[in-house]
Amino acid sequence: MTSEVVENTGESSFGQAQHLKKVHLIVGLIALVIFPLTGAYMRIYLADEFVASDRLRFSMRANHIYILLSSLIHISLGSYLRVSAKQRRANLQTFAPLLLFTSTTLMITAFFAEFKMGIDRPGALLAMVLASGWTLLHAFIAFSDRTEPGDRL
């Protein structure tokens, strides 16, 4: 199905799609701005500690890259999101971004607050599980919409 067909099936789904796209773009751009700020924070405040500990350096860089990943997921969704014409799937697409917004917030929080010297990093793990869950749910909905009878892949 093309995005025009899905978005023109009803005024509410068109409005819903536009709202979700805008929110994802805004959150993605905010996270994209936070990404170089966390890089500057590492360079200015943690450079001496990075020399002393590879584990700290790798953990901080991983969280730093996860923030970039979260921002790029949001920007991608803001650019290409198509809300399903089926109300049940559209409701899931409206609810599911809460997982991604929570994931992005958790990742930024984990960058500053999570203990980096241990192997366990529950905040970063939960953030990535939430982001993966939402991404897989969205992919399932998009694939389901494309494989309805009469649709071409």
DSSP file (Angstrom, degrees, kcal/mol; ACC not computed):
  #  RESIDUE AA STRUCTURE BP1 BP2  ACC     N-H-->O    O-->H-N    N-H-->O    O-->H-N    TCO  KAPPA ALPHA  PHI   PSI    X-CA   Y-CA   Z-CA
    1    1 A M              0   0    0      0, 0.0     2,-0.1     0, 0.0   145,-0.0   0.000 360.0 360.0 360.0 139.5    0.0    0.0    0.0
    2    2 A T     >  -     0   0    0      1,-0.1     4,-1.8     4,-0.0     3,-0.2  -0.487 360.0-114.5 -82.7 160.6    1.3    3.5   -0.7
    3    3 A S  H  > S+     0   0    0      1,-0.2     4,-2.8     2,-0.2     5,-0.2   0.819 115.3  58.7 -66.0 -29.6    1.3    6.1    2.0
    4    4 A E  H  > S+     0   0    0      2,-0.2     4,-2.0     1,-0.2    -1,-0.2   0.910 105.5  49.3 -65.5 -39.5   -1.2    8.2    0.2
    5    5 A V  H  4 S+     0   0    0      2,-0.2     4,-0.3    -3,-0.2    -2,-0.2   0.936 115.4  43.2 -64.5 -45.3   -3.7    5.3    0.2
    6    6 A V  H >< S+     0   0    0     -4,-1.8     3,-1.0     1,-0.2     4,-0.2   0.927 117.4  45.0 -66.4 -44.6   -3.2    4.7    4.0
    7    7 A E  H >< S+     0   0    0     -4,-2.8     3,-0.5     1,-0.2     7,-0.3   0.761 111.5  52.5 -75.5 -22.8   -3.3    8.3    4.9
    8    8 A N  T 3< S+     0   0    0     -4,-2.0    -1,-0.2    -5,-0.2    -2,-0.2   0.371  82.1  90.4 -93.0   6.2   -6.3    9.2    2.8
    9    9 A T  T <  S-     0   0    0     -3,-1.0     2,-0.3    -4,-0.3    -1,-0.2   0.699 105.5  -8.2 -74.1 -17.3   -8.5    6.4    4.2
   10   10 A G    <>  -     0   0    0     -3,-0.5     4,-1.8    -4,-0.2    -1,-0.3  -0.923  61.0-119.9-173.8 150.1   -9.7    8.8    6.9
   11   11 A E  H  > S+     0   0    0     -2,-0.3     4,-2.6     1,-0.2     5,-0.2   0.867 112.1  54.9 -64.5 -36.2   -9.1   12.3    8.2
   12   12 A S  H  > S+     0   0    0      1,-0.2     4,-2.6     2,-0.2    -1,-0.2   0.903 107.9  47.4 -68.5 -39.0   -8.3   10.9   11.7
   13   13 A S  H  > S+     0   0    0      2,-0.2     4,-2.5     1,-0.2    -1,-0.2   0.870 112.2  51.1 -69.6 -33.5   -5.6    8.5   10.5
   14   14 A F  H  X S+     0   0    0     -4,-1.8     4,-2.4    -7,-0.3    -2,-0.2   0.941 113.5  44.2 -64.6 -46.5   -4.1   11.3    8.4
   15   15 A G  H  X S+     0   0    0     -4,-2.6     4,-2.3     1,-0.2    -2,-0.2   0.887 113.6  51.2 -64.1 -39.0   -4.0   13.6   11.4
   16   16 A Q  H  X S+     0   0    0     -4,-2.6     4,-2.7     2,-0.2     5,-0.2   0.914 110.4  48.8 -64.2 -43.9   -2.7   10.9   13.6
   17   17 A A  H  X S+     0   0    0     -4,-2.5     4,-2.6     1,-0.2    -2,-0.2   0.924 112.0  48.3 -63.2 -44.5    0.1   10.1   11.2
   18   18 A Q  H  X S+     0   0    0     -4,-2.4     4,-2.3     2,-0.2    -1,-0.2   0.902 112.7  48.6 -64.1 -40.4    1.1   13.8   10.9
   19   19 A H  H  X S+     0   0    0     -4,-2.3     4,-2.5     2,-0.2    -2,-0.2   0.940 113.0  46.7 -65.1 -46.9    1.1   14.2   14.7
   20   20 A L  H  X S+     0   0    0     -4,-2.7     4,-2.6     1,-0.2     5,-0.2   0.905 112.2  51.1 -62.3 -41.4    3.2   11.0   15.2
   21   21 A K  H  X S+     0   0    0     -4,-2.6     4,-2.5    -5,-0.2    -1,-0.2   0.932 111.5  47.4 -60.7 -45.7    5.6   12.0   12.5
   22   22 A K  H  X S+     0   0    0     -4,-2.3     4,-2.5     2,-0.2    -2,-0.2   0.920 112.1  48.9 -63.5 -44.5    6.1   15.5   14.1
   23   23 A V  H  X S+     0   0    0     -4,-2.5     4,-2.7     1,-0.2     5,-0.3   0.924 112.3  48.6 -63.0 -44.3    6.6   14.2   17.6
   24   24 A H  H  X S+     0   0    0     -4,-2.6     4,-2.7     1,-0.2    -1,-0.2   0.913 111.9  49.3 -62.4 -41.7    9.1   11.6   16.4
   25   25 A L  H  X S+     0   0    0     -4,-2.5     4,-2.6    -5,-0.2    -2,-0.2   0.926 112.7  47.1 -63.2 -43.6   11.0   14.3   14.4
   26   26 A I  H  X S+     0   0    0     -4,-2.5     4,-2.4     2,-0.2    -2,-0.2   0.946 115.4  44.3 -63.9 -48.6   11.1   16.7   17.4
   27   27 A V  H  X S+     0   0    0     -4,-2.7     4,-2.6     1,-0.2     5,-0.2   0.909 114.4  51.0 -63.3 -41.1   12.2   14.0   19.9
   28   28 A G  H  X S+     0   0    0     -4,-2.7     4,-2.1    -5,-0.3    -1,-0.2   0.903 111.0  47.2 -62.4 -41.9   14.8   12.7   17.4
   29   29 A L  H  X S+     0   0    0     -4,-2.6     4,-1.7     2,-0.2    -1,-0.2   0.879 111.2  51.4 -69.1 -36.9   16.2   16.2   16.8
   30   30 A I  H  X S+     0   0    0     -4,-2.4     4,-2.0     2,-0.2    -2,-0.2   0.944 112.8  45.5 -62.8 -46.5   16.4   16.9   20.5
   31   31 A A  H  X S+     0   0    0     -4,-2.6     4,-1.8     1,-0.2    -2,-0.2   0.858 109.3  56.3 -65.0 -34.0   18.3   13.6   21.0
   32   32 A L  H  < S+     0   0    0     -4,-2.1    -1,-0.2     1,-0.2    -2,-0.2   0.842 107.9  48.0 -66.7 -32.5   20.5   14.4   18.1
   33   33 A V  H  X S+     0   0    0     -4,-1.7     4,-1.0    -3,-0.2    -2,-0.2   0.860 109.5  53.2 -72.2 -36.5   21.5   17.7   19.8
   34   34 A I  H  X S+     0   0    0     -4,-2.0     4,-2.4     1,-0.2     5,-0.2   0.832  96.4  70.9 -67.2 -31.4   22.1   15.8   23.0
   35   35 A F  H  X S+     0   0    0     -4,-1.8     4,-1.6     1,-0.2    -1,-0.2   0.933 102.0  38.8 -54.9 -55.1   24.5   13.4   21.2
   36   36 A P  H  > S+     0   0    0      0, 0.0     4,-2.4     0, 0.0    -1,-0.2   0.807 112.8  59.1 -69.2 -24.1   27.3   15.9   20.6
   37   37 A L  H  X S+     0   0    0     -4,-1.0     4,-2.3     2,-0.2    -2,-0.2   0.897 105.5  47.6 -68.2 -38.2   26.8   17.4   24.0
   38   38 A T  H  X S+     0   0    0     -4,-2.4     4,-2.2     2,-0.2    -1,-0.2   0.857 110.6  53.3 -69.0 -32.7   27.4   14.0   25.6
   39   39 A G  H  X S+     0   0    0     -4,-1.6     4,-2.3    -5,-0.2    -2,-0.2   0.914 109.7  47.0 -64.4 -42.7   30.5   13.7   23.4
   40   40 A A  H  X S+     0   0    0     -4,-2.4     4,-2.8     2,-0.2     5,-0.3   0.898 109.3  55.0 -65.0 -39.7   31.7   17.1   24.7
   41   41 A Y  H  X>S+     0   0    0     -4,-2.3     4,-2.6     1,-0.2     5,-0.6   0.926 109.8  46.4 -58.4 -45.2   31.0   16.1   28.2
   42   42 A M  H  X5S+     0   0    0     -4,-2.2     4,-1.3     1,-0.2     5,-0.3   0.920 114.4  47.3 -63.5 -43.3   33.2   13.0   27.8
   43   43 A R  H  <5S+     0   0    0     -4,-2.3     4,-0.3     3,-0.2    -2,-0.2   0.892 121.1  35.6 -67.4 -39.2   36.0   14.9   26.2
   44   44 A I  H  <5S+     0   0    0     -4,-2.8    -2,-0.2    -5,-0.2    -3,-0.2   0.927 131.1  23.1 -81.8 -47.1   36.0   17.7   28.8
   45   45 A Y  H  <5S+     0   0    0     -4,-2.6    -3,-0.2    -5,-0.3     4,-0.2   0.678 127.9  36.5 -99.7 -19.1   35.2   16.0   32.1
   46   46 A L  S  X<S+     0   0    0     -4,-1.3     4,-2.2    -5,-0.6     5,-0.2   0.373  78.8 103.3-118.6   5.3   36.1   12.3   31.6
   47   47 A A  H  > S+     0   0    0     -4,-0.3     4,-1.3    -5,-0.3    -1,-0.1   0.902  86.4  46.5 -58.5 -44.3   39.3   12.4   29.5
   48   48 A D  H  > S+     0   0    0      1,-0.2     4,-1.1     2,-0.2    -1,-0.2   0.887 112.6  50.1 -66.6 -38.1   41.6   11.7   32.4
   49   49 A E  H  > S+     0   0    0      1,-0.2     4,-1.6     2,-0.2    -1,-0.2   0.829 104.7  58.7 -69.3 -31.4   39.4    8.9   33.7
   50   50 A F  H  < S+     0   0    0     -4,-2.2     7,-0.2     1,-0.2    -1,-0.2   0.855 101.3  55.2 -65.7 -34.2   39.3    7.3   30.2
   51   51 A V  H  < S+     0   0    0     -4,-1.3    -1,-0.2     1,-0.2    -2,-0.2   0.873 111.8  44.2 -64.2 -36.5   43.1    7.0   30.3
   52   52 A A  H  < S+     0   0    0     -4,-1.1     2,-0.4     1,-0.2    -2,-0.2   0.748 120.3  36.1 -81.5 -24.7   42.9    5.1   33.5
   53   53 A S     X  -     0   0    0     -4,-1.6     4,-1.8     1,-0.1    -1,-0.2  -0.918  47.4-175.5-141.4 112.6   40.0    2.7   32.6
   54   54 A D  H  > S+     0   0    0     -2,-0.4     4,-3.0     2,-0.2     5,-0.3   0.879  91.8  58.6 -66.9 -37.8   39.2    1.1   29.3
   55   55 A R  H  > S+     0   0    0      1,-0.2     4,-2.5     2,-0.2     5,-0.2   0.928 107.4  46.0 -59.1 -45.9   36.0   -0.3   30.8
   56   56 A L  H  > S+     0   0    0      2,-0.2     4,-2.6     1,-0.2     5,-0.3   0.928 113.4  49.9 -62.3 -44.6   34.7    3.2   31.7
   57   57 A R  H  X S+     0   0    0     -4,-1.8     4,-2.4    -7,-0.2    -2,-0.2   0.923 113.2  45.2 -61.5 -45.4   35.7    4.5   28.3
   58   58 A F  H  X S+     0   0    0     -4,-3.0     4,-2.4     2,-0.2    -1,-0.2   0.902 113.8  49.7 -66.2 -41.0   33.9    1.7   26.4
   59   59 A S  H  X S+     0   0    0     -4,-2.5     4,-2.3    -5,-0.3    -2,-0.2   0.924 113.2  45.7 -64.0 -44.5   30.8    1.9   28.6
   60   60 A M  H  X S+     0   0    0     -4,-2.6     4,-2.4    -5,-0.2    -2,-0.2   0.913 113.6  49.0 -67.0 -41.8   30.5    5.6   28.1
   61   61 A R  H  X S+     0   0    0     -4,-2.4     4,-2.6    -5,-0.3    -1,-0.2   0.890 109.5  52.7 -65.3 -37.7   31.1    5.4   24.4
   62   62 A A  H  X S+     0   0    0     -4,-2.4     4,-2.4     2,-0.2    -2,-0.2   0.950 111.4  45.3 -61.9 -48.2   28.5    2.7   24.1
   63   63 A N  H  X S+     0   0    0     -4,-2.3     4,-1.7     1,-0.2    -2,-0.2   0.890 111.6  54.3 -61.5 -38.0   25.9    4.8   25.9
   64   64 A H  H  X S+     0   0    0     -4,-2.4     4,-1.4     1,-0.2    -2,-0.2   0.924 110.6  44.7 -60.7 -46.3   26.9    7.7   23.7
   65   65 A I  H  X S+     0   0    0     -4,-2.6     4,-2.6     1,-0.2    -2,-0.2   0.849 107.6  59.1 -68.7 -34.6   26.3    5.7   20.5
   66   66 A Y  H  X S+     0   0    0     -4,-2.4     4,-2.6     1,-0.2    -1,-0.2   0.855 101.9  54.5 -62.7 -33.5   23.0    4.4   21.9
   67   67 A I  H  X S+     0   0    0     -4,-1.7     4,-2.2     2,-0.2    -1,-0.2   0.920 109.0  47.9 -64.4 -42.6   21.8    8.0   22.2
   68   68 A L  H  X S+     0   0    0     -4,-1.4     4,-2.5     2,-0.2    -2,-0.2   0.929 110.6  51.8 -61.5 -45.1   22.7    8.5   18.5
   69   69 A L  H  X S+     0   0    0     -4,-2.6     4,-2.2     1,-0.2    -2,-0.2   0.928 109.7  49.2 -57.7 -46.6   20.9    5.2   17.6
   70   70 A S  H  X S+     0   0    0     -4,-2.6     4,-2.1     1,-0.2    -1,-0.2   0.909 111.3  49.3 -60.8 -42.5   17.7    6.4   19.5
   71   71 A S  H  X S+     0   0    0     -4,-2.2     4,-2.4     1,-0.2    -1,-0.2   0.903 110.7  49.8 -65.5 -39.7   17.8    9.7   17.8
   72   72 A L  H  X S+     0   0    0     -4,-2.5     4,-2.4     2,-0.2    -1,-0.2   0.853 108.0  53.3 -69.4 -33.7   18.1    8.2   14.3
   73   73 A I  H  X S+     0   0    0     -4,-2.2     4,-2.5    -5,-0.2     5,-0.2   0.939 111.2  47.0 -62.8 -45.9   15.3    5.7   15.0
   74   74 A H  H  X S+     0   0    0     -4,-2.1     4,-2.7     1,-0.2    -2,-0.2   0.927 112.8  48.3 -61.2 -45.4   13.0    8.7   15.9
   75   75 A I  H  X S+     0   0    0     -4,-2.4     4,-1.4     2,-0.2    -1,-0.2   0.901 111.1  51.1 -64.6 -40.2   14.1   10.7   12.8
   76   76 A S  H  X S+     0   0    0     -4,-2.4     4,-2.5     2,-0.2     3,-0.3   0.936 112.6  45.6 -61.4 -46.0   13.5    7.7   10.6
   77   77 A L  H  X S+     0   0    0     -4,-2.5     4,-2.2     1,-0.2    -2,-0.2   0.896 110.1  54.2 -65.5 -38.7   10.1    7.2   12.0
   78   78 A G  H  < S+     0   0    0     -4,-2.7    -1,-0.2    -5,-0.2    -2,-0.2   0.794 115.3  41.2 -64.1 -26.8    9.3   10.9   11.7
   79   79 A S  H  < S+     0   0    0     -4,-1.4    -2,-0.2    -3,-0.3    -1,-0.2   0.829 130.4  20.4 -87.7 -35.3   10.3   10.7    8.1
   80   80 A Y  H  < S+     0   0    0     -4,-2.5    -2,-0.2    -5,-0.1    -3,-0.2   0.372  79.1 135.8-122.7   4.2    8.7    7.5    7.0
   81   81 A L     <  -     0   0    0     -4,-2.2     2,-0.5    -5,-0.2   -60,-0.1  -0.326  28.8-171.5 -62.7 132.0    5.9    6.5    9.4
   82   82 A R        -     0   0    0     -2,-0.1     2,-0.3   -76,-0.0     3,-0.1  -0.984  17.3-139.7-123.0 117.7    2.7    5.3    7.8
   83   83 A V        -     0   0    0     -2,-0.5     7,-0.1   -70,-0.2   -66,-0.1  -0.596  29.1-109.1 -77.9 135.4   -0.2    4.8   10.2
   84   84 A S        -     0   0    0     -2,-0.3    -1,-0.1     1,-0.1     6,-0.1  -0.253  10.5-136.7 -63.2 148.4   -2.2    1.7    9.4
   85   85 A A  S    S+     0   0    0      4,-0.1     2,-0.5    -3,-0.1    -1,-0.1   0.718  86.0  88.4 -75.7 -22.3   -5.7    2.0    8.0
   86   86 A K  S  > S-     0   0    0      1,-0.1     4,-2.6     2,-0.0     5,-0.2  -0.677  78.2-141.0 -81.6 126.5   -6.8   -0.7   10.4
   87   87 A Q  H  > S+     0   0    0     -2,-0.5     4,-2.5     1,-0.2     5,-0.2   0.862  97.6  53.3 -59.1 -41.4   -7.9    0.9   13.6
   88   88 A R  H  > S+     0   0    0      1,-0.2     4,-1.7     2,-0.2    -1,-0.2   0.924 113.6  42.5 -61.9 -44.9   -6.5   -1.8   15.9
   89   89 A R  H  > S+     0   0    0      2,-0.2     4,-2.4     1,-0.2    -1,-0.2   0.876 112.3  54.4 -69.6 -37.3   -3.1   -1.6   14.3
   90   90 A A  H  X S+     0   0    0     -4,-2.6     4,-1.4     2,-0.2    -2,-0.2   0.890 106.5  52.3 -63.5 -38.3   -3.2    2.2   14.3
   91   91 A N  H  X S+     0   0    0     -4,-2.5     4,-2.3     2,-0.2    -1,-0.2   0.905 109.2  49.7 -63.7 -40.7   -3.9    2.1   18.0
   92   92 A L  H  X S+     0   0    0     -4,-1.7     4,-3.2     1,-0.2    -2,-0.2   0.906 108.9  52.3 -62.5 -41.1   -0.9    0.0   18.5
   93   93 A Q  H  < S+     0   0    0     -4,-2.4    -1,-0.2     1,-0.2    -2,-0.2   0.775 110.9  48.4 -67.0 -24.9    1.2    2.4   16.5
   94   94 A T  H  < S+     0   0    0     -4,-1.4    -1,-0.2    -5,-0.2    -2,-0.2   0.867 118.1  39.1 -79.9 -38.5    0.0    5.2   18.7
   95   95 A F  H >< S+     0   0    0     -4,-2.3     3,-1.9     1,-0.2     4,-0.4   0.891 105.0  66.3 -77.0 -41.5    0.7    3.4   21.9
   96   96 A A  T >X S+     0   0    0     -4,-3.2     3,-1.7     1,-0.3     4,-1.0   0.781  85.5  69.0 -58.4 -33.4    4.0    1.8   20.9
   97   97 A P  H 3> S+     0   0    0      0, 0.0     4,-3.2     0, 0.0    -1,-0.3   0.766  85.4  72.0 -60.2 -20.6    6.0    5.0   20.6
   98   98 A L  H <> S+     0   0    0     -3,-1.9     4,-2.4     1,-0.2     5,-0.2   0.883  95.3  53.2 -58.7 -35.4    5.7    5.4   24.4
   99   99 A L  H <> S+     0   0    0     -3,-1.7     4,-2.3    -4,-0.4    -1,-0.2   0.915 111.3  44.9 -62.9 -42.3    8.2    2.5   24.5
  100  100 A L  H  X S+     0   0    0     -4,-1.0     4,-2.4     2,-0.2    -2,-0.2   0.892 113.0  49.4 -71.2 -39.4   10.6    4.3   22.2
  101  101 A F  H  X S+     0   0    0     -4,-3.2     4,-2.2     2,-0.2    -2,-0.2   0.913 113.3  47.9 -64.2 -41.2   10.2    7.6   24.1
  102  102 A T  H  X S+     0   0    0     -4,-2.4     4,-2.8    -5,-0.3    -2,-0.2   0.905 110.5  52.8 -63.6 -41.3   10.9    5.8   27.4
  103  103 A S  H  X S+     0   0    0     -4,-2.3     4,-2.4     2,-0.2    -2,-0.2   0.920 109.6  47.4 -60.3 -45.9   13.9    4.1   25.8
  104  104 A T  H  X S+     0   0    0     -4,-2.4     4,-2.1     2,-0.2    -1,-0.2   0.918 113.6  47.6 -64.2 -43.4   15.4    7.4   24.6
  105  105 A T  H  X S+     0   0    0     -4,-2.2     4,-2.4     1,-0.2    -2,-0.2   0.918 112.4  49.7 -63.4 -43.8   14.9    9.0   28.0
  106  106 A L  H  X S+     0   0    0     -4,-2.8     4,-3.1     1,-0.2    -2,-0.2   0.890 109.3  52.0 -61.7 -39.8   16.3    5.9   29.8
  107  107 A M  H  X S+     0   0    0     -4,-2.4     4,-1.8     2,-0.2    -1,-0.2   0.917 110.9  46.0 -66.4 -42.2   19.4    5.9   27.6
  108  108 A I  H  X S+     0   0    0     -4,-2.1     4,-1.1     2,-0.2    -1,-0.2   0.911 115.3  47.8 -65.8 -40.9   20.1    9.6   28.2
  109  109 A T  H  X S+     0   0    0     -4,-2.4     4,-3.2     1,-0.2     3,-0.4   0.914 109.7  52.8 -64.2 -43.1   19.6    9.0   32.0
  110  110 A A  H  X S+     0   0    0     -4,-3.1     4,-1.4     1,-0.2    -1,-0.2   0.851 100.3  62.7 -62.5 -33.9   21.8    5.9   31.9
  111  111 A F  H  < S+     0   0    0     -4,-1.8    -1,-0.2    -5,-0.2    -2,-0.2   0.911 119.0  24.8 -56.7 -42.4   24.6    7.9   30.2
  112  112 A F  H  < S+     0   0    0     -4,-1.1    -2,-0.2    -3,-0.4    -1,-0.2   0.826 132.5  32.2 -92.5 -34.4   24.8   10.2   33.3
  113  113 A A  H  < S+     0   0    0     -4,-3.2    -3,-0.2    -5,-0.2     2,-0.2   0.714  88.6  97.1-104.2 -22.5   23.5    8.1   36.2
  114  114 A E  S  < S-     0   0    0     -4,-1.4     2,-0.3    -5,-0.4     7,-0.1  -0.463  79.0-110.5 -78.5 141.1   24.3    4.5   35.6
  115  115 A F        -     0   0    0     -2,-0.2     3,-0.2     1,-0.1    -1,-0.1  -0.533  32.6-170.8 -67.1 124.1   27.4    2.9   37.2
  116  116 A K        +     0   0    0     -2,-0.3   -57,-0.2     1,-0.2    -1,-0.1   0.544  67.7  72.7 -99.7  -9.0   29.8    2.2   34.4
  117  117 A M  S    S+     0   0    0    -58,-0.1    -1,-0.2   -61,-0.0     2,-0.1   0.674  87.7  70.8 -85.6 -15.2   32.6    0.2   36.0
  118  118 A G  S    S-     0   0    0      2,-0.2     0, 0.0    -3,-0.2     0, 0.0  -0.450  83.7-121.7 -94.0 172.0   30.5   -3.0   36.4
  119  119 A I  S    S+     0   0    0     -2,-0.1     2,-0.4     2,-0.0    -1,-0.1   0.862  91.5  79.9 -78.5 -37.9   29.4   -5.4   33.7
  120  120 A D        +     0   0    0      1,-0.1    -2,-0.2     2,-0.0    -5,-0.1  -0.570  47.7 168.7 -77.9 127.8   25.7   -5.0   34.5
  121  121 A R     >  +     0   0    0     -2,-0.4     4,-2.3     1,-0.1     5,-0.2  -0.691   2.6 174.7-135.2  81.1   24.0   -1.9   33.1
  122  122 A P  H  > S+     0   0    0      0, 0.0     4,-2.6     0, 0.0     5,-0.2   0.818  75.9  54.8 -63.4 -33.2   20.3   -2.4   33.6
  123  123 A G  H  > S+     0   0    0      2,-0.2     4,-2.2     1,-0.2     5,-0.1   0.939 111.7  42.7 -65.7 -46.8   19.2    1.0   32.4
  124  124 A A  H  > S+     0   0    0      2,-0.2     4,-2.2     1,-0.2    -1,-0.2   0.892 114.7  51.7 -66.5 -39.1   21.0    0.7   29.1
  125  125 A L  H  X S+     0   0    0     -4,-2.3     4,-2.3     2,-0.2    -2,-0.2   0.945 111.1  46.5 -62.8 -48.1   19.8   -2.8   28.7
  126  126 A L  H  X S+     0   0    0     -4,-2.6     4,-2.6     1,-0.2     5,-0.2   0.898 111.1  53.5 -61.4 -40.7   16.2   -1.9   29.4
  127  127 A A  H  X S+     0   0    0     -4,-2.2     4,-2.2    -5,-0.2    -1,-0.2   0.916 111.3  44.6 -61.1 -43.7   16.4    1.1   27.0
  128  128 A M  H  X S+     0   0    0     -4,-2.2     4,-2.4     2,-0.2    -1,-0.2   0.852 111.7  52.5 -72.1 -33.7   17.7   -1.1   24.2
  129  129 A V  H  X S+     0   0    0     -4,-2.3     4,-2.8     2,-0.2    -2,-0.2   0.923 111.2  47.7 -65.4 -43.4   15.1   -3.8   24.8
  130  130 A L  H  X S+     0   0    0     -4,-2.6     4,-2.4     2,-0.2     5,-0.2   0.924 113.1  47.7 -62.7 -44.5   12.3   -1.2   24.7
  131  131 A A  H  X S+     0   0    0     -4,-2.2     4,-2.3    -5,-0.2    -2,-0.2   0.912 114.1  47.0 -63.6 -41.9   13.7    0.3   21.5
  132  132 A S  H  X S+     0   0    0     -4,-2.4     4,-2.6     2,-0.2     5,-0.2   0.912 111.0  52.3 -65.5 -42.2   14.0   -3.1   19.9
  133  133 A G  H  X S+     0   0    0     -4,-2.8     4,-2.3     1,-0.2    -2,-0.2   0.917 111.9  45.0 -60.7 -44.4   10.5   -4.1   21.0
  134  134 A W  H  X S+     0   0    0     -4,-2.4     4,-2.8     2,-0.2     5,-0.2   0.921 112.6  51.0 -66.9 -42.3    9.0   -1.0   19.4
  135  135 A T  H  X S+     0   0    0     -4,-2.3     4,-2.3    -5,-0.2    -2,-0.2   0.917 112.5  46.0 -62.0 -43.4   11.0   -1.4   16.2
  136  136 A L  H  X S+     0   0    0     -4,-2.6     4,-2.5     2,-0.2    -1,-0.2   0.895 112.3  51.2 -66.4 -40.2    9.9   -5.0   15.8
  137  137 A L  H  X S+     0   0    0     -4,-2.3     4,-2.3    -5,-0.2    -2,-0.2   0.927 111.6  47.3 -62.4 -44.4    6.3   -4.2   16.6
  138  138 A H  H  X S+     0   0    0     -4,-2.8     4,-2.7     1,-0.2     5,-0.2   0.910 111.7  50.5 -63.5 -41.8    6.3   -1.4   14.0
  139  139 A A  H  X S+     0   0    0     -4,-2.3     4,-2.7    -5,-0.2    -1,-0.2   0.906 109.7  51.0 -63.1 -40.9    7.9   -3.7   11.5
  140  140 A F  H  X S+     0   0    0     -4,-2.5     4,-2.7     2,-0.2    -2,-0.2   0.925 111.9  46.7 -61.9 -45.0    5.3   -6.4   12.1
  141  141 A I  H  X S+     0   0    0     -4,-2.3     4,-2.2     2,-0.2    -2,-0.2   0.925 113.9  47.8 -63.8 -44.7    2.5   -3.8   11.7
  142  142 A A  H  X S+     0   0    0     -4,-2.7     4,-1.4     1,-0.2    -2,-0.2   0.914 114.1  46.6 -63.6 -42.3    4.0   -2.5    8.5
  143  143 A F  H  X S+     0   0    0     -4,-2.7     4,-1.1    -5,-0.2    -2,-0.2   0.906 111.0  52.4 -66.7 -40.8    4.6   -6.0    7.1
  144  144 A S  H  < S+     0   0    0     -4,-2.7     3,-0.4     1,-0.2    -2,-0.2   0.888 108.2  51.1 -62.0 -40.1    1.0   -7.1    8.0
  145  145 A D  H >< S+     0   0    0     -4,-2.2     3,-0.7     1,-0.2    -1,-0.2   0.845 110.4  49.5 -66.0 -32.8   -0.5   -4.1    6.2
  146  146 A R  H 3< S+     0   0    0     -4,-1.4    -1,-0.2     1,-0.2    -2,-0.2   0.677 107.9  53.6 -80.8 -17.6    1.5   -4.9    3.1
  147  147 A T  T 3< S+     0   0    0     -4,-1.1    -1,-0.2    -3,-0.4    -2,-0.2   0.206  75.5 126.0-105.7  16.5    0.5   -8.6    3.0
  148  148 A E  S X  S-     0   0    0     -3,-0.7     3,-2.2     1,-0.1    -3,-0.0  -0.410  78.8 -81.6 -66.2 150.8   -3.3   -8.1    3.1
  149  149 A P  T 3  S+     0   0    0      0, 0.0    -1,-0.1     0, 0.0     3,-0.1  -0.281 119.9  23.7 -55.1 135.0   -5.1   -9.8    0.3
  150  150 A G  T 3  S+     0   0    0      1,-0.3     2,-0.3    -3,-0.1    -2,-0.1   0.264  98.4 112.7  92.3 -11.9   -5.0   -7.7   -2.9
  151  151 A D    <   -     0   0    0     -3,-2.2     2,-0.4  -150,-0.0    -1,-0.3  -0.652  59.4-136.6 -91.8 150.6   -1.8   -5.8   -1.8
  152  152 A R              0   0    0     -2,-0.3    -4,-0.1    -3,-0.1    -1,-0.0  -0.816 360.0 360.0-102.9 147.6    1.5   -6.2   -3.6
  153  153 A L              0   0    0     -2,-0.4    -1,-0.1    -6,-0.1    -6,-0.1   0.455 360.0 360.0 -76.9 360.0    4.8   -6.5   -1.8
